[in-house]
Amino acid sequence: MTKDTTYYLGNDDKEISRLALQHAVWRSAMLAAFETAGIGPGQRALDCGAGPGFVSFDMAEIIGPQGKITALERSTHYIAAITRTIAQRGLSQITPRQADIEQDPLPESEYDFIFVRWVFAFLGDPLAVLDKLVKALKPGGRMVIFEYYDWGAMQFMPDDPRLSSVKEIMIADWRKIGEVDAAKLILPAITAHGLHLASLTPHFRVISPTDFAWQWLWRFLLPHGQTLASRKVLTQEQADGFENAYKALEANPDARMTTPLLAEIILKKTRP
Ligand SMILES: C[S@@+](CC[C@H](N)C(=O)[O-])C[C@H]1O[C@@H](n2cnc3c(N)ncnc32)[C@H](O)[C@@H]1O
């Protein structure tokens, strides 16, 4: 039985609403990637590390009632959220599966399409999971991955050391449990895993306080700063300084920030 381990960013309702906002910001890029990858009606798909299922619900529209989607997720709370939405929206083509992608087996040569977004960054051995996912793809199947290439590319203008120093501590803390810039591990491993790189698209933006993506980043950064203070990774003074510097940044109409550099990777399985 899969252990319901709380993932690094938490599994509660606040994290569900943060993931909903994040999905809204990135939904159009994801749908464009689905189109490029050739996801279509009647396919079998795996949404790996599905969270509360936002991606699976979009996939269900495209794949239609004849298709089949497995929403694989470790958290009991998220599996319950997925199950509720399936019942409310009658999305019987989605099957929630509570599993740990690192520990539990996947069926081999099962899926036409696999989607993984912001999951490799939380894994102890991302390349072992990549191998498992490749085996689970049918020959010729597609995999779409969205993972950070350089989270540190996020910068604040004007800079304030209370912001940039906390950002560095956040990166160092993340690296205790996984590789935040997971795309840097995956990209050099593609050919050896029997995959062809169909496309690689960097996503990087310069945003201002009025941009939607600004909310996406700060809805993560501010609570995460306080969480790190409660874990004694930051002092309370550092976390409060981070918040105060953020308030000054947001009040400045000329302020800008760059987003973390995100890699959209579309792969095709070439080996039998
Ligand atoms: C940042 S969320 C992303 C959710 C979703 N992929 C999205 O893009 O909205 C990461 C998800 O991966 C799940 N996760 C992390 N490690 C996992 C593992 N070993 N097995 C299965 N799910 C895992 C977490 O529970 C969480 O729901």
The ligand as an SDF file (V2000), in Angstrom:
LIG
                    3D

 27 29  0  0  0  0  0  0  0  0999 V2000
    3.9450   20.5610   -7.7490 C   0  0  0  0  0  0  0  0  0  0  0  0
    2.7490   19.2940   -7.6990 S   0  0  0  0  0  0  0  0  0  0  0  0
    2.3030   19.2260   -9.4340 C   0  0  0  0  0  0  0  0  0  0  0  0
    0.9530   18.6150   -9.6790 C   0  0  0  0  0  0  0  0  0  0  0  0
    0.5630   18.5010  -11.1600 C   0  0  0  0  0  0  0  0  0  0  0  0
    1.5280   17.6940  -11.9060 N   0  0  0  0  0  0  0  0  0  0  0  0
    0.4210   19.8590  -11.8040 C   0  0  0  0  0  0  0  0  0  0  0  0
    1.2380   20.1950  -12.6530 O   0  0  0  0  0  0  0  0  0  0  0  0
   -0.5290   20.5730  -11.4490 O   0  0  0  0  0  0  0  0  0  0  0  0
    3.6950   17.8000   -7.4910 C   0  0  0  0  0  0  0  0  0  0  0  0
    2.8330   16.5480   -7.2890 C   0  0  0  0  0  0  0  0  0  0  0  0
    3.6370   15.3900   -7.3990 O   0  0  0  0  0  0  0  0  0  0  0  0
    3.2130   14.4670   -6.4010 C   0  0  0  0  0  0  0  0  0  0  0  0
    4.3250   13.5660   -6.1000 N   0  0  0  0  0  0  0  0  0  0  0  0
    5.5310   13.9020   -5.5750 C   0  0  0  0  0  0  0  0  0  0  0  0
    6.2820   12.8020   -5.4270 N   0  0  0  0  0  0  0  0  0  0  0  0
    5.5460   11.7540   -5.8800 C   0  0  0  0  0  0  0  0  0  0  0  0
    5.7820   10.3560   -5.9870 C   0  0  0  0  0  0  0  0  0  0  0  0
    6.9360    9.8140   -5.5970 N   0  0  0  0  0  0  0  0  0  0  0  0
    4.8080    9.5650   -6.5140 N   0  0  0  0  0  0  0  0  0  0  0  0
    3.6330   10.0930   -6.9180 C   0  0  0  0  0  0  0  0  0  0  0  0
    3.3410   11.4310   -6.8240 N   0  0  0  0  0  0  0  0  0  0  0  0
    4.2900   12.2360   -6.3160 C   0  0  0  0  0  0  0  0  0  0  0  0
    2.8420   15.3540   -5.2160 C   0  0  0  0  0  0  0  0  0  0  0  0
    2.0270   14.6780   -4.2850 O   0  0  0  0  0  0  0  0  0  0  0  0
    2.1500   16.5060   -5.9270 C   0  0  0  0  0  0  0  0  0  0  0  0
    0.7900   16.2520   -6.1020 O   0  0  0  0  0  0  0  0  0  0  0  0
  1  2  1  0
  2  3  1  0
  2 10  1  0
  3  4  1  0
  4  5  1  0
  5  6  1  0
  5  7  1  0
  7  8  2  0
  7  9  1  0
 10 11  1  0
 11 12  1  0
 11 26  1  0
 12 13  1  0
 13 14  1  0
 13 24  1  0
 14 15  1  0
 14 23  1  0
 15 16  2  0
 16 17  1  0
 17 18  1  0
 17 23  2  0
 18 19  1  0
 18 20  2  0
 20 21  1  0
 21 22  2  0
 22 23  1  0
 24 25  1  0
 24 26  1  0
 26 27  1  0
M  CHG  2   2   1   9  -1
M  END
$$$$
